[in-house]
Amino acid sequence: MDYDLIVVGAGPGGSTAARFAAENGARVLLLEKREKIGYPVRCGEGIAPKWLEFSNIPIDNYWISKKVKGAKIFSPNGSCLVVEDDNLGTEVGLVIDRVKFDQTVADLAVEAGAECRVGVFVKSLIIENNTVKGVEVTSNGVEEKISCNLVIGADGFESQVGRWAGLNTLTKPSDSCGALQYYLTNLNIDPNYCEFYLSKGSKGAYIWSFPKSKTESNVGIGCLMSRVHNPGEIRDLLDDFISNHPDFSKGTSINEMGGGVSLSPPLDKTIRQGVMLVGDAARHIDSITGGGIANACIAGMVAGKVAADSIKSKDYSEEFLEKYEKGWRELMEDRLYHSYVAKTKLSQVSPEMIDTVVATMNRVGVAEPTVQSILSVLDEYHPDILREVGEMI
């Protein structure tokens, strides 16, 4: 075999998997289809440092744009709930430079002993007698077959590795989100808080601001695709919001990015013989925020360790790789599932209900806006809303 393990995709999840596998003795090849790791940026660039520490990724000022104190959550009528960063999820605490971050995590994999190649497009898995034997690739117009015993698919929301492996990666329209983000400059904002605006407009849109400095911020929008019917609707909503915002309306957009985001629960199955999926490919995504950097790193850590054990044991069976399935689910599944159910319920409630809940959370002083804390507020102060929304966990 050319390599023990091939990792497809050098984002945070793939690079972390490659690193942990290499640290534990595996011969690892990390493949990235783009010529430069981290480009283009398709991310709000927010993450909580505690999850990086959990994945053993050293915090480095090189890729930190701004450390924030917390988040301001705005209900549809403009009421604001301020939450400190220690009480938020996986996306608040640091606003990062995603290109520098991705490159740093890939560098950690290389330092651990992994080989990294960019500009390599993976065309297919090589499968013989239902056994993974490697991948077929194209690089600079040259086709090549590279052999291995194990493949980790970290190739994003549109994962081809998962499809080639026969895993069900389909996402319902109601679990898909269309996103658009502007990089605004010439602002004069408070850079100490990320901002989130709930249920903007009839599309149930969610708008965010991740400040990179006093004068710069990533300002974007996500809309459920099941509620978008005409081209340009998402852009019109974001443009209208920005033009009516007292701060953002003064800014200048110097870059934009758009695309689809999965808001589905994790895949029912993320393994088969010789294959594991991590990160967006496995739907390790927070359905409320669409964020996934931290989840990808956590899953990558588990996958890399299991890959190394599999290689040492020379056992690449689906039964052996159940260690990965069990490992990431123990760490994340409950949290991701709760977010999914909450997203589903929130998309059904009226803006007025959201206003009421946010106002009550402000009044009673709820420190941590988790699904459980919201349910507790509803149970004590608004049992009528709780009955209407239904059981969320």
C-alpha positions as a printed Julia matrix, in Angstrom:
393×3 Matrix{Float64}:
   0.0    0.0     0.0
   1.14   3.56   -0.76
  -0.38   4.83    2.5
  -2.23   3.47    5.51
  -4.78   6.29    5.45
  -5.93   8.89    2.92
  -7.9   11.89    4.21
  -9.97  13.69    1.6
 -10.33  17.38    2.47
  -7.89  19.59    4.4
 -10.4   21.61    6.36
 -10.3   21.58   10.18
 -11.86  18.11   10.45
  -9.7   16.44    7.84
  -6.46  18.03    9.03
  -7.22  17.13   12.65
  -7.94  13.52   11.66
  -4.69  13.37    9.67
  -2.75  14.81   12.6
  -4.01  12.38   15.23
  -3.57   9.39   12.93
  -0.01  10.43   12.06
   0.86  11.11   15.7
  -0.12   7.54   16.42
   2.12   6.03   13.75
  -0.02   5.91   10.6
   1.33   6.75    7.13
  -1.13   9.48    6.15
  -1.83  11.37    2.93
  -3.98  14.51    3.26
  -5.55  15.64   -0.02
  -7.07  19.06   -0.76
  -8.72  19.87   -4.08
  -8.02  23.59   -3.85
  -4.62  25.04   -4.65
  -4.51  26.86   -1.32
  -5.88  25.51    1.96
  -8.62  27.64    3.48
  -9.78  29.32    0.28
 -12.45  30.34   -0.41
 -13.79  31.21    3.05
 -17.32  29.86    3.51
 -17.76  30.55    7.19
 -18.77  33.22    9.73
 -15.39  32.53   11.38
 -16.6   32.23   14.96
 -15.53  29.52   17.42
 -15.37  28.91   21.17
 -11.77  28.38   22.39
 -12.73  25.68   24.89
 -13.61  23.32   22.05
 -10.26  23.89   20.37
  -8.53  23.1    23.65
 -10.63  19.93   23.89
  -9.3   18.92   20.45
  -5.75  19.76   21.53
  -5.39  22.61   19.03
  -3.14  25.31   20.55
  -4.65  28.8    20.67
  -2.5   31.05   18.48
  -2.81  34.83   18.11
  -1.64  34.38   14.52
  -5.11  33.29   13.41
  -7.22  35.2    15.96
  -8.89  38.32   14.58
 -10.82  39.25   17.73
 -11.57  37.87   21.18
 -15.16  38.67   22.08
 -16.92  38.88   25.43
 -20.12  37.2    24.33
 -23.16  37.61   22.13
 -26.18  39.85   21.75
 -29.28  37.94   20.67
 -32.03  40.09   19.17
 -35.64  38.93   18.97
 -37.8   39.99   15.99
 -39.06  43.13   17.79
 -35.5   44.22   18.64
 -35.33  43.07   22.28
 -31.76  42.12   23.16
 -30.5   39.29   25.34
 -26.81  39.59   26.26
 -24.98  36.34   27.01
 -21.36  36.01   28.08
 -19.11  33.74   26.03
 -18.67  31.03   28.68
 -22.39  30.34   28.46
 -22.67  30.02   24.71
 -22.15  27.16   22.27
 -19.34  26.25   19.92
 -19.28  29.42   17.78
 -18.65  32.31   20.19
 -15.49  33.41   21.98
 -13.07  33.95   19.12
 -13.5   35.43   15.67
 -10.76  33.93   13.56
  -9.03  34.34   10.22
 -10.28  31.11    8.7
  -7.57  30.89    6.04
  -4.78  31.21    8.62
  -6.58  28.82   10.96
  -7.09  26.1     8.35
  -3.48  26.4     7.22
  -2.25  26.18   10.81
  -4.27  23.02   11.53
  -2.95  21.47    8.29
   0.59  22.43    9.35
   0.05  20.57   12.63
  -0.83  17.46   10.62
   2.32  17.79    8.53
   4.45  18.34   11.63
   2.97  15.11   13.02
   4.18  13.25    9.95
   1.3   13.45    7.46
   1.98  14.26    3.81
  -0.23  17.0     2.35
  -0.93  17.57   -1.33
  -3.04  20.45   -2.68
  -4.69  20.87   -6.06
  -5.64  17.19   -6.09
  -9.18  16.29   -7.14
 -10.42  12.91   -5.89
 -12.5   11.27   -8.62
 -13.62   8.09   -6.87
 -12.93   5.42   -4.29
 -11.22   2.25   -5.44
 -13.36  -0.6    -4.12
 -12.6   -4.25   -4.86
 -14.73  -7.07   -3.48
 -16.51  -4.56   -1.21
 -13.14  -3.55    0.25
 -11.66  -0.05    0.01
  -8.28  -0.16   -1.74
  -7.57   3.52   -2.37
  -8.65   6.54   -4.41
  -8.45   7.72   -7.99
  -7.29  11.32   -8.35
  -6.51  13.97  -10.93
  -3.79  16.58  -10.43
  -2.58  19.0   -13.12
  -4.37  16.91  -15.71
  -2.63  13.7   -14.66
  -4.72  10.8   -13.4
  -3.36   8.6   -10.65
  -4.41   5.7    -8.44
  -3.22   5.87   -4.83
  -3.61   2.79   -2.65
  -4.53   2.69    1.03
  -6.52   0.61    3.49
  -8.62   3.38    4.98
 -10.23   6.63    3.76
 -11.61   9.49    5.86
 -14.06  11.69    4.0
 -13.8   15.29    5.22
 -14.99  16.68    1.92
 -17.79  18.92    3.16
 -21.55  19.17    2.91
 -21.51  17.86   -0.69
 -19.38  14.85    0.3
 -18.63  12.55   -2.61
 -16.75  10.07   -0.43
 -19.92   9.35    1.51
 -21.92   8.82   -1.66
 -19.27   6.56   -3.21
 -19.2    4.53    0.0
 -22.94   3.95   -0.26
 -23.89   6.02    2.77
 -27.16   7.93    2.77
 -26.13  11.6     2.68
 -29.36  13.07    1.29
 -30.7   16.21    2.98
 -34.32  17.33    2.92
 -35.06  20.87    1.61
 -36.48  21.71    5.05
 -33.07  20.84    6.51
 -31.09  22.93    4.02
 -30.16  26.56    4.44
 -29.15  29.08    1.81
 -26.51  31.48    3.15
 -24.99  34.76    2.01
 -22.34  36.77    3.84
 -20.7   40.15    3.26
 -17.35  41.25    4.65
 -18.15  44.82    5.71
 -15.51  47.48    6.34
 -15.59  51.2     7.26
 -17.8   50.39   10.26
 -17.89  51.88   13.73
 -19.19  49.01   15.89
 -18.73  47.45   19.3
 -16.28  44.63   18.49
 -16.72  42.89   21.84
 -19.94  41.06   21.0
 -21.15  38.86   18.19
 -24.73  39.64   17.21
 -27.55  37.32   16.19
 -30.92  38.44   14.86
 -33.73  35.88   15.02
 -36.6   35.31   12.59
 -36.08  38.28   10.29
 -38.85  38.48    7.69
 -41.29  35.9     6.38
 -38.49  33.5     5.42
 -37.61  32.82    9.05
 -34.16  34.22    8.36
 -31.36  34.29   10.88
 -28.76  37.06   10.61
 -25.33  37.19   12.24
 -22.43  39.54   12.77
 -18.98  38.26   13.71
 -16.82  41.35   14.34
 -13.18  41.14   13.3
 -12.36  44.62   14.58
 -14.07  47.92   15.39
 -14.29  48.62   11.66
 -14.82  45.15   10.12
 -17.36  42.36   10.48
 -18.73  39.28    8.72
 -22.44  40.03    8.35
 -24.54  37.26    6.87
 -27.92  35.62    6.58
 -29.28  32.09    6.52
 -32.71  31.14    5.2
 -34.44  27.77    5.07
 -34.44  26.68    1.43
 -37.98  25.37    1.82
 -39.09  29.01    2.25
 -37.08  30.51   -0.6
 -38.85  30.41   -3.96
 -37.28  33.08   -6.14
 -33.68  33.93   -7.13
 -32.32  36.87   -5.21
 -34.64  36.61   -2.2
 -31.83  35.91    0.26
 -29.72  38.8    -1.05
 -32.72  41.16   -0.92
 -33.38  40.24    2.72
 -29.76  40.81    3.74
 -29.48  44.05    1.77
 -32.69  45.35    3.33
 -31.5   44.46    6.83
 -28.15  46.15    6.34
 -29.63  49.29    4.78
 -31.9   49.74    7.81
 -29.28  48.94   10.45
 -27.81  52.01   12.2
 -24.25  50.67   12.05
 -24.03  48.21    9.18
 -25.65  50.64    6.74
 -22.52  52.81    6.97
 -20.23  49.97    5.92
 -18.79  48.92    2.58
 -18.83  45.33    1.35
 -15.45  44.28   -0.05
 -16.14  40.57   -0.33
 -19.06  38.16   -0.32
 -19.59  34.45   -0.17
 -22.64  32.27   -0.47
 -23.65  28.64   -0.56
 -25.69  25.9     0.99
 -25.5   24.74    4.59
 -26.98  21.58    6.06
 -29.18  22.05    9.12
 -29.97  18.36    9.33
 -29.26  16.02   12.22
 -26.07  13.94   11.96
 -26.15  11.1     9.47
 -27.63   7.88   10.76
 -24.45   6.14    9.72
 -20.99   7.68    9.2
 -18.95   4.53    8.57
 -18.67   1.56    6.27
 -15.84  -0.89    5.64
 -12.7    1.22    5.22
 -14.45   4.6     5.35
 -15.28   7.22    7.99
 -16.94  10.62    7.49
 -16.16  13.67    9.62
 -17.34  17.26    9.89
 -19.87  18.63    7.42
 -19.65  15.39    5.43
 -21.17  13.59    8.46
 -23.52  16.54    9.2
 -21.64  17.42   12.38
 -23.29  20.83   12.22
 -25.2   22.87   14.77
 -28.67  23.18   13.26
 -29.4   26.44   15.07
 -26.32  28.36   13.94
 -25.01  26.36   11.0
 -21.6   26.33   12.69
 -19.33  23.33   12.47
 -15.63  24.14   12.98
 -15.43  22.85   16.54
 -17.56  19.79   15.8
 -15.34  18.91   12.85
 -12.22  19.15   15.01
 -13.74  16.93   17.7
 -14.87  14.32   15.16
 -11.5   14.53   13.4
  -9.69  13.83   16.66
 -11.82  10.73   17.3
 -11.52   9.52   13.69
  -7.74   9.95   13.65
  -7.27   7.94   16.81
  -9.61   5.17   15.63
  -7.87   5.11   12.25
  -4.51   4.59   13.92
  -5.9    1.75   16.05
  -7.5    0.19   12.97
  -4.21   0.3    11.09
  -2.25  -1.2    13.98
  -4.83  -3.98   14.25
  -5.02  -4.39   10.45
  -8.76  -4.41   10.89
 -10.65  -2.0     8.61
 -14.03  -3.63    9.05
 -17.2   -1.73    9.73
 -17.39  -3.52   13.07
 -14.01  -2.12   14.13
 -14.85   1.38   12.91
 -17.9    1.35   15.17
 -15.44   2.75   17.73
 -15.53   5.99   15.77
 -19.3    5.97   15.44
 -19.7    5.41   19.17
 -16.96   7.88   20.07
 -18.24  10.97   18.28
 -21.84  10.23   19.22
 -20.95  10.09   22.91
 -19.31  13.51   22.64
 -21.75  15.35   20.36
 -24.9   13.53   19.34
 -27.19  14.73   22.13
 -26.12  18.36   21.68
 -26.5   18.22   17.89
 -29.84  16.44   18.07
 -31.22  18.95   20.58
 -30.16  21.78   18.27
 -31.88  20.08   15.36
 -35.15  19.62   17.22
 -34.97  23.2    18.5
 -34.36  24.48   14.96
 -37.36  22.52   13.71
 -39.6   23.93   16.44
 -38.29  27.49   16.14
 -39.07  27.48   12.42
 -42.7   26.79   13.32
 -43.33  29.38   16.05
 -44.42  32.95   15.45
 -42.11  35.96   15.83
 -44.35  37.12   18.67
 -43.61  33.93   20.61
 -39.88  34.45   20.16
 -40.27  38.04   21.4
 -42.07  36.78   24.49
 -39.49  34.12   25.32
 -36.5   36.47   24.86
 -38.18  39.15   27.0
 -38.84  36.62   29.76
 -35.27  35.27   29.63
 -34.06  38.83   30.05
 -36.38  39.42   32.97
 -35.6   36.23   34.9
 -31.88  36.31   34.1
 -31.23  33.08   32.23
 -27.46  32.89   31.86
 -27.18  30.09   29.3
 -29.59  29.96   26.32
 -29.59  26.18   25.9
 -32.57  24.14   24.76
 -33.05  22.94   28.34
 -32.97  26.46   29.84
 -35.47  27.71   27.26
 -37.77  24.79   28.04
 -37.49  25.56   31.75
 -38.5   29.18   31.15
 -41.44  28.08   29.02
 -42.55  25.52   31.58
 -42.51  28.02   34.45
 -43.65  31.23   32.78
 -45.34  30.29   29.49
 -46.86  26.79   29.66
 -49.25  27.82   26.88
 -46.34  28.34   24.48
 -44.75  25.1    25.61
 -47.97  23.22   24.83
 -48.11  24.82   21.39
 -44.49  24.17   20.56
 -44.57  20.62   21.9
 -41.89  18.53   23.48
 -38.45  19.5    22.15
 -36.22  16.91   23.75
